[in-house]
Amino acid sequence: METQKVPQEATKDTSIQIGHNIRDIAPANDLQTTREPEILGSEASTGYLGQYIILLGYILLPFLFPFRVVVVQQYERALRFRLGRMVQIVPPGVYYAVPLVDTFRKVDLRVRTVEVPRQSVITRDGVSCSVDAVIYYSVVNAAAAICNVASYANSTFLLGQTTLRSVLGQVDLDTLLAKRDQIGEEMRKVLDKETESWGIRVSNVEIRDVVLPSDMIRFMASQAEAERERRAKIISADGEFQSSQKLAEAAAVMQREPMTLQLRYLQTLAQISAENNSTIVFPLPIDIFRALSRNAEPSPVGNNVR
């Protein structure tokens, strides 16, 4: 049996071609997840040109060393890009960037504050008002914040404006004035869901101020005044009703016990003498008038005799 001999050079070219094809179809790092991406080692495919650039960078290392030192603070995370590809998320510390090869992008992990400017909003019941808010957020995934969005700070700011108008347009004025905490929580959930793919976590949203038109303020003041007058009249009528019930009960007691009327008479005299000392009061029993009225009536027997 005859066997065909393949030249060694052809075998080498075929292996190189296969290696390049495998590297071309290798999937890139998944940057959409909230976990830190897999760190690529130095064996990542960079090609011959990339290897030459890396070699040149190490040659220039002694000359550019003072200018290529990167310090990552405790509250930061840094992304190392090697020839345009992210290879590592480095923790706080001191690192050296290879000249012409490595690039570092720092991300601040502290809580940031975004002041949403005053927005003109029309509520569900057709009232026009101006509302501003404050958004508190932080970066939880440095890789997604850098690789998935061009500017996470500006994007969060603009998204906060649109979300504020959208959420407030679904509530009425009374709800907006009375339940700011609930509206802020609803806004936080919407923003947190939208910014999750950016590596952003929204911790809190506060509705800071609600500005109403001057006419609406006058109408609300008139409404509040009318409401207070209504409550005052109801309370006054209720008090009169309760007092009439007590007076009726007192009259029933006085009717059963005539002596209570005499005690009430003496109590009234004591009050008058305490307030007006110059007033002279002569107590005159009512029984005397009753006796005089009986004597003044003509006798029916005497009239018949005449």
Number of C-alpha atoms within 10 A of each C-alpha: 3 4 5 6 6 8 8 9 8 10 11 11 11 12 11 12 12 12 12 14 11 12 14 11 8 10 8 9 13 13 21 18 14 18 14 16 19 13 13 12 9 9 6 11 15 16 10 9 9 14 13 11 17 20 16 15 18 16 13 14 17 9 11 15 14 10 11 16 12 17 14 19 15 11 11 18 23 24 21 22 17 21 15 10 15 21 20 19 20 17 15 14 13 11 16 16 20 22 21 15 19 20 20 20 15 18 20 17 17 12 12 14 15 16 15 20 14 17 17 14 18 19 21 13 12 11 14 16 17 16 21 19 20 17 22 16 23 17 25 20 24 27 27 24 24 18 16 15 15 11 12 18 18 12 13 20 16 11 16 24 17 12 16 25 18 15 16 20 18 12 15 15 20 10 13 19 12 10 12 17 14 14 19 21 16 14 23 23 15 16 24 19 12 15 20 19 18 28 25 25 22 23 16 17 25 19 22 14 14 16 14 14 11 9 9 13 12 11 11 12 12 12 12 12 12 12 11 12 12 12 12 12 11 12 12 12 12 12 12 12 12 11 12 12 12 12 12 11 12 12 14 11 13 15 12 9 11 10 11 15 14 13 11 12 12 13 11 12 14 11 10 15 13 11 9 9 8 9 10 9 9 7 9 8 9 8 9 10 11 10 10 10 10 11 10 8 8 9 10 8 8 8 8 7 6 5
